[in-house]
Amino acid sequence: MLDRSESALGIVLRSRFYRSAFLSLLVAGIGLSAATPQLTLFLVRELHTPLPVAGLYYVTNLAAPLAGFLVGRWSDRSQDRLLWFRICSVIGAAGWLAMAGSTAVWMPFVISALALSVAGGSMAQLFAACRDELSRHPTRAENRVVATVRMAFTTGWILGPVFGSWFGGVFGLRALLVATAVCVFAQMIPLGRQRVERYDAPPAETPDERRRIDQMMPLLIFTAVCVLAMTGDTIKFGYLPIYMAEQLHVSDAMRGAVIGIQPLLELLLLPVVARLADRFGAIRAMTAGAVLGLAGNLAYALSTSVVGLFVGQALTAGLWACVGALGVSIAQRLYPEGVGTASGIFLGAIPLGSAIGGTIGGIGVAAIGLPHVFFIPACLTAVAIVGFTILSTRESTHTR
């Protein structure tokens, strides 16, 4: 099987599990992206939260890596990989329903930290199940298979914000959060009663706790480097629209076009990135993606017209295509002893990057203003490039 060229799309279409995972991620992506951009508005309008306090909501993302680690460890001890996917989905649906019924400012913060942080583990465990299937049925197109499945979630993030704006305007923000709860629960429906047995690698010496931590270090280093590269995204979503409206005086339609172009380009780039990773190596492709991310942040920081912002969005799409197509696969390879743990840690780090980026953005805007605040994530991404280069060099040395 490893010696013949295979179509990733063909593999996905022939597999009941991959088809189901694709539909599941599409439903989840639509639901989550419909609500996420509206949460600050919900806090301010429905709960009368002061704007500075509402901005602190995203600090609750700091709980996500811990929740992802714990869910991943429990998943690695379960026989059926989809068990924890279903548990996280139910917890997530309950959390969004509770969010819709919130009557006090503190409630969304607690719900996010305790329930929604756990809910994020559903996607991680779905990708862990994908890794189990790829380990049982290896293929040279594995990066493209993962990227094809991941495209569903990106597609959801293109459709969801449009649906969320319309639905929230017509039926209200609380009804929108209920709809998100329905989507989070409904992500289980495409998988039905399927089971994906945990893949157990050939038995090896059981490591002690110290050795287990040492084996996890490459995963933790890779995840930390990715967090550095991802910090600019929250700053972009938080402050780029303000910069366009107040300093560049860009129309509403043009602002929407600038923001919306990135996920569309990311969707188109996912299979391209996966093919490049199959040819040149996944970490080398991630390094190239970080270079694009650095260039994107510099484009934001130096732009004095909307053209430069479009360029920045196109470059940033390259970074996020690499993260989406390759990040979880690299994490799983770096810690093959526990692919559920690896998936949970890596995907839990994405909200961590969001929380760090939001904090940096608030301090940076006050200190150096717009658009120069983007020099800060540019510097962090430059450090990430160095980290990826070192990891790539070590990988090349070990494979010789």
C-alpha positions as CSV (number, residue, x, y, z in Angstrom):
1,M,0.0,0.0,0.0
2,L,2.8,2.4,0.8
3,D,4.4,2.0,-2.6
4,R,1.5,3.2,-4.8
5,S,0.2,6.7,-5.3
6,E,-3.2,7.2,-3.7
7,S,-5.9,9.8,-3.8
8,A,-6.6,11.3,-0.4
9,L,-10.1,12.1,-1.5
10,G,-10.6,8.6,-2.7
11,I,-9.5,7.2,0.6
12,V,-11.9,9.5,2.5
13,L,-14.8,8.7,0.2
14,R,-14.2,4.9,0.6
15,S,-14.0,5.0,4.3
16,R,-17.2,5.2,6.3
17,F,-15.3,6.6,9.3
18,Y,-13.5,9.4,7.4
19,R,-16.7,10.4,5.7
20,S,-18.5,10.6,9.0
21,A,-15.6,12.5,10.6
22,F,-15.8,15.0,7.7
23,L,-19.5,15.6,8.3
24,S,-19.0,15.8,12.0
25,L,-16.4,18.5,11.8
26,L,-18.5,20.5,9.3
27,V,-21.4,20.6,11.6
28,A,-19.2,21.5,14.6
29,G,-17.4,24.2,12.6
30,I,-20.6,25.9,11.6
31,G,-22.0,25.9,15.1
32,L,-18.8,27.1,16.9
33,S,-18.0,29.8,14.3
34,A,-21.5,31.1,14.4
35,A,-21.4,31.8,18.1
36,T,-17.7,32.7,18.8
37,P,-17.7,36.1,17.1
38,Q,-20.9,37.0,18.9
39,L,-19.9,36.1,22.4
40,T,-18.5,39.5,23.3
41,L,-21.7,41.1,22.0
42,F,-23.8,38.6,24.0
43,L,-21.9,39.6,27.2
44,V,-22.4,43.3,26.6
45,R,-25.9,43.4,25.3
46,E,-27.6,40.5,27.2
47,L,-25.7,40.6,30.5
48,H,-24.7,44.3,30.5
49,T,-21.1,43.4,31.0
50,P,-18.6,46.4,30.8
51,L,-16.6,46.1,27.6
52,P,-13.2,45.8,29.4
53,V,-14.6,42.9,31.5
54,A,-16.1,41.3,28.4
55,G,-12.7,41.3,26.7
56,L,-11.3,39.2,29.6
57,Y,-13.7,36.3,28.6
58,Y,-11.0,34.9,26.3
59,V,-8.7,34.4,29.3
60,T,-10.8,31.4,30.1
61,N,-9.0,29.7,27.2
62,L,-6.1,29.2,29.5
63,A,-8.1,26.2,30.9
64,A,-8.1,24.5,27.4
65,P,-4.6,22.9,27.4
66,L,-5.1,21.3,30.8
67,A,-8.5,20.0,29.8
68,G,-7.1,18.7,26.5
69,F,-4.3,16.9,28.3
70,L,-6.6,15.2,30.8
71,V,-9.1,14.2,28.2
72,G,-6.3,12.9,26.0
73,R,-4.8,10.8,28.8
74,W,-8.2,9.3,29.6
75,S,-8.8,8.6,25.9
76,D,-5.4,6.8,25.6
77,R,-6.6,4.4,28.3
78,S,-10.0,3.7,26.7
79,Q,-10.5,0.9,24.2
80,D,-13.0,2.9,22.0
81,R,-11.4,6.2,20.9
82,L,-14.8,7.7,20.1
83,L,-16.0,7.3,23.7
84,W,-14.4,10.5,24.8
85,F,-15.4,12.3,21.6
86,R,-19.0,11.6,22.6
87,I,-18.5,12.6,26.2
88,C,-16.9,15.9,25.2
89,S,-19.7,16.6,22.7
90,V,-22.4,16.1,25.4
91,I,-20.5,18.3,27.9
92,G,-20.1,20.9,25.1
93,A,-23.8,20.9,24.3
94,A,-24.7,21.3,27.9
95,G,-22.2,24.1,28.3
96,W,-23.7,26.1,25.4
97,L,-27.2,25.6,26.7
98,A,-26.1,26.9,30.1
99,M,-24.4,29.8,28.3
100,A,-27.7,30.7,26.6
101,G,-29.4,30.7,30.0
102,S,-26.8,32.8,31.8
103,T,-28.3,35.5,34.0
104,A,-25.1,36.9,35.7
105,V,-21.8,38.2,34.3
106,W,-19.7,35.5,36.1
107,M,-21.6,32.6,34.6
108,P,-20.2,32.6,31.1
109,F,-16.7,32.7,32.5
110,V,-17.2,29.7,34.7
111,I,-19.1,27.8,32.0
112,S,-16.3,28.4,29.5
113,A,-13.5,27.4,31.9
114,L,-15.3,24.2,33.2
115,A,-17.4,23.0,30.3
116,L,-16.4,24.5,27.0
117,S,-12.7,23.8,27.7
118,V,-13.5,20.1,27.9
119,A,-15.8,20.3,24.9
120,G,-12.8,21.3,22.8
121,G,-11.4,17.8,23.3
122,S,-14.1,16.3,21.0
123,M,-12.2,17.5,17.9
124,A,-8.9,16.3,19.3
125,Q,-10.2,12.8,19.9
126,L,-11.7,12.7,16.4
127,F,-8.2,13.4,15.0
128,A,-6.8,10.8,17.4
129,A,-9.3,8.3,15.9
130,C,-8.1,9.3,12.4
131,R,-4.5,8.6,13.5
132,D,-5.6,5.1,14.8
133,E,-7.2,4.4,11.4
134,L,-4.1,5.6,9.6
135,S,-1.8,3.4,11.8
136,R,-4.0,0.4,11.0
137,H,-4.2,1.2,7.3
138,P,-1.0,3.1,6.4
139,T,-0.8,5.2,3.3
140,R,1.7,7.6,1.8
141,A,-1.1,10.2,1.5
142,E,-1.7,10.4,5.2
143,N,-1.0,14.2,5.4
144,R,-3.5,14.7,2.6
145,V,-6.1,12.5,4.3
146,V,-5.9,14.5,7.5
147,A,-6.0,17.8,5.5
148,T,-9.1,16.6,3.6
149,V,-10.9,15.8,6.8
150,R,-9.7,19.1,8.3
151,M,-11.1,21.0,5.4
152,A,-14.6,20.3,6.7
153,F,-13.9,22.4,9.9
154,T,-12.4,25.2,7.9
155,T,-15.5,25.2,5.6
156,G,-17.7,25.5,8.7
157,W,-15.7,28.5,9.8
158,I,-16.4,30.2,6.4
159,L,-20.2,29.5,6.6
160,G,-20.7,29.8,10.3
161,P,-20.1,33.6,10.9
162,V,-22.5,34.4,8.1
163,F,-25.2,32.1,9.5
164,G,-24.5,33.4,13.0
165,S,-24.9,37.1,12.1
166,W,-28.2,36.4,10.3
167,F,-29.6,34.0,13.0
168,G,-28.6,36.2,15.9
169,G,-30.1,39.3,14.2
170,V,-33.4,37.5,13.5
171,F,-33.9,35.3,16.5
172,G,-31.6,36.9,19.1
173,L,-28.2,36.0,20.6
174,R,-29.6,33.5,23.2
175,A,-31.3,31.6,20.5
176,L,-28.0,31.6,18.6
177,L,-26.3,30.0,21.5
178,V,-29.0,27.3,21.7
179,A,-28.5,26.6,18.0
180,T,-24.7,26.2,18.7
181,A,-25.6,23.7,21.4
182,V,-27.7,21.8,18.9
183,C,-24.8,21.7,16.4
184,V,-22.3,20.6,19.1
185,F,-24.6,17.7,20.0
186,A,-25.4,17.0,16.4
187,Q,-21.7,16.4,15.5
188,M,-22.2,12.9,17.0
189,I,-24.9,12.0,14.6
190,P,-22.8,11.3,11.4
191,L,-20.7,8.8,13.4
192,G,-23.8,6.9,14.7
193,R,-22.7,3.9,16.8
194,Q,-19.3,3.5,15.1
195,R,-16.4,2.4,17.2
196,V,-12.7,3.1,16.5
197,E,-10.5,0.8,18.5
198,R,-7.5,2.4,20.0
199,Y,-4.4,1.4,18.0
200,D,-1.7,-0.2,20.2
201,A,1.8,0.0,18.8
202,P,4.0,-3.1,19.1
203,P,4.8,-3.6,22.9
204,A,7.9,-1.9,24.2
205,E,9.4,-1.4,27.5
206,T,7.0,0.4,29.8
207,P,8.6,3.8,30.6
208,D,8.6,5.2,34.1
209,E,7.1,8.6,34.8
210,R,10.4,10.4,34.3
211,R,11.0,8.8,31.0
212,R,7.4,9.5,29.9
213,I,7.9,13.2,30.6
214,D,11.2,13.1,28.6
215,Q,9.4,11.5,25.7
216,M,6.8,14.2,25.8
217,M,9.3,17.1,25.6
218,P,9.5,17.3,21.8
219,L,5.6,17.5,21.7
220,L,5.6,20.2,24.3
221,I,8.4,22.2,22.6
222,F,6.6,21.9,19.2
223,T,3.3,23.1,20.8
224,A,5.0,26.0,22.5
225,V,6.6,27.1,19.2
226,C,3.2,26.9,17.5
227,V,1.6,29.1,20.2
228,L,4.3,31.7,19.5
229,A,3.3,31.7,15.8
230,M,-0.4,31.8,16.5
231,T,-0.5,34.8,18.8
232,G,-1.2,37.3,16.0
233,D,-4.5,35.9,15.1
234,T,-6.4,37.2,18.1
235,I,-4.8,40.6,17.7
236,K,-5.9,40.6,14.1
237,F,-9.5,39.8,14.8
238,G,-9.7,42.2,17.7
239,Y,-8.0,45.3,16.2
240,L,-7.7,45.0,12.4
241,P,-11.4,45.9,12.0
242,I,-10.9,48.9,14.3
243,Y,-7.8,50.0,12.3
244,M,-9.7,49.7,9.0
245,A,-12.8,51.6,10.3
246,E,-11.2,54.4,12.3
247,Q,-7.9,55.1,10.5
248,L,-8.3,53.8,7.0
249,H,-12.0,54.6,6.8
250,V,-12.8,51.4,4.9
251,S,-16.4,50.6,4.1
252,D,-18.3,47.8,6.0
253,A,-18.4,45.6,2.9
254,M,-14.6,46.0,2.3
255,R,-13.8,45.2,6.0
256,G,-15.9,42.0,5.7
257,A,-14.0,41.1,2.5
258,V,-10.6,41.6,4.2
259,I,-11.5,39.5,7.2
260,G,-13.3,36.8,5.1
261,I,-10.6,36.2,2.6
262,Q,-8.3,34.4,5.0
263,P,-10.4,31.3,5.8
264,L,-11.3,31.0,2.1
265,L,-7.7,31.0,1.1
266,E,-6.8,28.7,4.0
267,L,-9.4,26.2,2.6
268,L,-7.8,26.3,-0.8
269,L,-4.3,25.9,0.6
270,L,-4.9,22.9,2.9
271,P,-4.4,20.2,0.2
272,V,-1.5,22.1,-1.3
273,V,0.3,22.2,2.1
274,A,-0.4,18.5,2.7
275,R,1.1,17.6,-0.6
276,L,4.2,19.7,0.0
277,A,4.5,18.0,3.5
278,D,4.4,14.6,1.8
279,R,7.2,15.6,-0.5
280,F,9.5,17.7,1.7
281,G,8.5,16.8,5.3
282,A,5.8,18.2,7.6
283,I,8.1,20.3,9.9
284,R,9.8,21.9,6.9
285,A,6.4,22.9,5.6
286,M,5.5,24.3,9.1
287,T,8.7,26.3,9.0
288,A,7.7,27.8,5.6
289,G,4.2,28.5,7.0
290,A,5.8,30.4,9.9
291,V,7.8,32.5,7.4
292,L,4.5,33.4,5.7
293,G,3.0,34.3,9.1
294,L,5.9,36.6,9.8
295,A,5.5,38.3,6.5
296,G,1.8,38.6,7.1
297,N,2.3,40.4,10.4
298,L,4.8,42.7,8.9
299,A,2.3,43.5,6.1
300,Y,-0.3,44.4,8.7
301,A,2.1,46.6,10.6
302,L,3.4,48.4,7.6
303,S,0.2,48.8,5.6
304,T,-1.3,52.2,5.0
305,S,-4.0,50.9,2.6
306,V,-6.4,48.1,2.3
307,V,-4.3,46.4,-0.4
308,G,-1.5,45.7,2.2
309,L,-4.1,44.2,4.5
310,F,-5.3,41.8,1.7
311,V,-1.7,40.8,1.2
312,G,-1.3,40.2,5.0
313,Q,-4.4,38.0,5.1
314,A,-3.2,36.0,2.1
315,L,0.2,35.4,3.8
316,T,-1.4,34.6,7.2
317,A,-3.7,32.0,5.4
318,G,-0.5,30.1,4.5
319,L,0.4,29.9,8.2
320,W,-3.0,28.7,9.3
321,A,-3.2,26.2,6.4
322,C,0.0,24.6,7.7
323,V,-1.3,24.6,11.3
324,G,-4.7,23.1,10.2
325,A,-3.3,20.5,7.8
326,L,-0.1,19.4,9.7
327,G,-0.1,20.6,13.3
328,V,-2.0,17.7,14.9
329,S,-0.3,15.1,12.7
330,I,3.1,16.3,13.7
331,A,2.1,16.4,17.4
332,Q,0.9,12.8,17.1
333,R,4.2,11.7,15.5
334,L,6.2,13.4,18.2
335,Y,4.3,11.4,20.9
336,P,3.2,8.2,19.3
337,E,2.8,6.6,22.8
338,G,-0.3,8.6,23.4
339,V,-1.9,10.1,20.2
340,G,-5.0,11.1,22.2
341,T,-2.8,13.1,24.7
342,A,-0.8,14.6,21.8
343,S,-4.0,15.7,20.0
344,G,-5.5,17.2,23.1
345,I,-2.4,19.1,24.1
346,F,-1.9,20.5,20.6
347,L,-5.5,21.5,19.9
348,G,-5.8,22.8,23.4
349,A,-2.9,25.1,22.7
350,I,-4.8,27.0,20.0
351,P,-7.1,28.7,22.5
352,L,-4.0,29.3,24.7
353,G,-2.5,31.2,21.8
354,S,-5.7,33.2,21.5
355,A,-5.6,34.1,25.2
356,I,-1.9,35.1,25.0
357,G,-2.5,37.1,21.8
358,G,-5.4,38.9,23.4
359,T,-3.3,40.0,26.4
360,I,-0.4,41.1,24.2
361,G,-2.7,42.9,21.9
362,G,-4.3,45.0,24.7
363,I,-1.0,45.9,26.1
364,G,0.6,46.5,22.7
365,V,-2.1,48.8,21.4
366,A,-1.9,51.0,24.5
367,A,1.9,51.2,24.2
368,I,2.6,51.6,20.4
369,G,-0.8,51.9,18.8
370,L,-2.2,50.6,15.5
371,P,-1.0,49.2,13.2
372,H,2.4,49.0,14.8
373,V,1.1,46.5,17.4
374,F,1.6,43.8,14.8
375,F,5.4,44.1,15.1
376,I,5.0,42.2,18.4
377,P,3.5,39.0,16.9
378,A,6.0,39.4,14.0
379,C,8.8,39.2,16.6
380,L,7.2,36.1,18.3
381,T,6.7,34.4,14.9
382,A,10.4,35.1,14.1
383,V,11.3,33.2,17.3
384,A,8.9,30.4,16.2
385,I,10.8,30.1,12.9
386,V,14.0,29.5,14.8
387,G,12.2,26.9,16.8
388,F,10.8,25.1,13.8
389,T,14.2,25.2,12.1
390,I,15.8,23.5,15.1
391,L,13.1,20.9,15.2
392,S,13.4,20.3,11.5
393,T,17.2,19.9,11.8
394,R,16.8,17.4,14.7
395,E,14.2,15.4,12.7
396,S,16.6,15.2,9.7
397,T,19.4,14.0,11.9
398,H,17.3,11.3,13.5
399,T,16.0,10.0,10.2
400,R,19.5,9.5,8.7
